[in-house]
Amino acid sequence: FLQLNKVRDACATFLLKRLHPQNALGIRQFADTLGCTSLVESATKYIEHCFPEVSLCEEYLHLPLTEVQSLLTRNELCVESEEQVFEACMRWVKHTEGRAADLPVLLAQIRLPLLSPLYLTDRVATEELIRTSHQCRDLLDEARVFHLIPERRHLLQSFRTKPRACEVQGYIYVVGGLNRHGDSLSTVEFYDPHANEWQLAPPMSMLRSRLGVAVLRGR
């Protein structure tokens, strides 16, 4: 208000260090009102990174439709699966009476084809608000066709069939495999997306190829 940029920047830094899922949306709106673009950008990235936690807070439930739509559309949302986005959508719609009419608009931003067939059947298809809406049922049918008729997937290509481009967490591992002569390998390599480089990890105790790898309790 007083055009003291250094003071403004100091306040923005102070707020940035105190971002939390419960206040991130409010801080972003406050910064946007004052034209503090750096804080708006930082708060936006924080919201994208912590979207599952942000969507559980009161600030999210009281957002207007346009802002919820903008959030659910974002390609950069860091979510473990599209289920979290669907649940966030339904949470907002059910919070206040009268929001059911907004469900088709919001559901169109959710990548239903990326949900598992089991979740589509047991959770999405049984949701009363979806069953009573022609537009919502059409979106559900699109997702079902995507799973039931793989040869037609090229006809259904849209943003709803593409995974969200959230930042990779942790490392990407390449374990074992075959060399150019067809021999199995014991080598383990991992890619660090932040450093943009590959490194060698300790090798396995035996040669392996065509294997599957999973993570359990951080191991």
Secondary structure, DSSP 8 states (H G I E B T S, - for coil): ----HHHHHHHHHHHHTT--TTTHHHHHHHHHHTT-HHHHHHHHHHHHHTHHHHTTSHHHHT--HHHHHHHHH-TT---SSHHHHHHHHHHHHHHSTTGGGGHHHHHTTS-GGGS-HHHIIIIITT-HHHHT-HHHHHHHHHHHHHHH-GGGGGGS-SGGGS-------S-EEEE--B-TTS-BB--EEEEETTTTEEEEE---SS-B-S-----STT-
